[in-house]
Amino acid sequence: MNKYGAEFLGTFWLVLGGCGSAVLAAAFPQVGIGLLGVSLAFGLTVLTMAFAIGHISGCHLNPAVSVGLWAGGRFPGSQVLPYIVAQVIGAIVAGGVLYLIASGKTGFDTSAGFASNGYGAHSPGGYSLLSALVCEVVMTMMFLLVILGSTDKRAPQGFAPIAIGLCLTLIHLISIPVTNTSVNPARSTGVALFVGGWAIQQLWLFWIAPIIGAVLGAAIYRFLGHSSVSE
């Protein structure tokens, strides 16, 4: 149970920290943190939690990561569903806490997006469904490559949280204009439920694309890792 509790708390922190920075601080008058700040906030949530709970649960915080680690031979299949349940519940609770905080401001309205992920008319930059699909698949694929590589027994030890956190920051710097950056079905679900409507209708993409990307990343790393051992 400790592992599931850690995944719950870690994903709670990721959504509260990352989405909270987007909802509360990104456009704050004159001193807003902007796209760069939101990107860094997401990276910092993963970095801090990796150090805090990595030794307890592995610090997945993301259904796509759990599936990808299973596909990469690093995680038992029997643990995937319980991890995903803990992650999604943590994300939803964080979405609720963020809603309570954000709704304390006069004029608050979830129709502004509430950090939800979207495509087409709901993409920050107006990007199409195809663009969103390709972006989410490729970004999650690269995320899994970094996760698997930096946590490999042959990699320098102790630096994985930094590499993974900076990778997520970079992913957000690239893809916030396209989809508001998901690469994490739990993160997408945690805020979409409070927006409803279009956010729920488009949520399917932010489950399917990250999981496809994660499996691709795992497959590529298994090939690269095996090849390096064989040479």
Secondary structure as GFF3:
##gff-version 3
##sequence-region A 1 231
A	DSSP	alpha_helix	2	20	.	.	.	ID=ss1
A	DSSP	pi_helix	21	25	.	.	.	ID=ss2
A	DSSP	alpha_helix	34	57	.	.	.	ID=ss3
A	DSSP	alpha_helix	63	71	.	.	.	ID=ss4
A	DSSP	three_ten_helix	77	79	.	.	.	ID=ss5
A	DSSP	alpha_helix	80	102	.	.	.	ID=ss6
A	DSSP	three_ten_helix	110	112	.	.	.	ID=ss7
A	DSSP	three_ten_helix	120	122	.	.	.	ID=ss8
A	DSSP	alpha_helix	129	150	.	.	.	ID=ss9
A	DSSP	alpha_helix	160	179	.	.	.	ID=ss10
A	DSSP	alpha_helix	185	195	.	.	.	ID=ss11
A	DSSP	alpha_helix	198	201	.	.	.	ID=ss12
A	DSSP	alpha_helix	205	230	.	.	.	ID=ss13
###
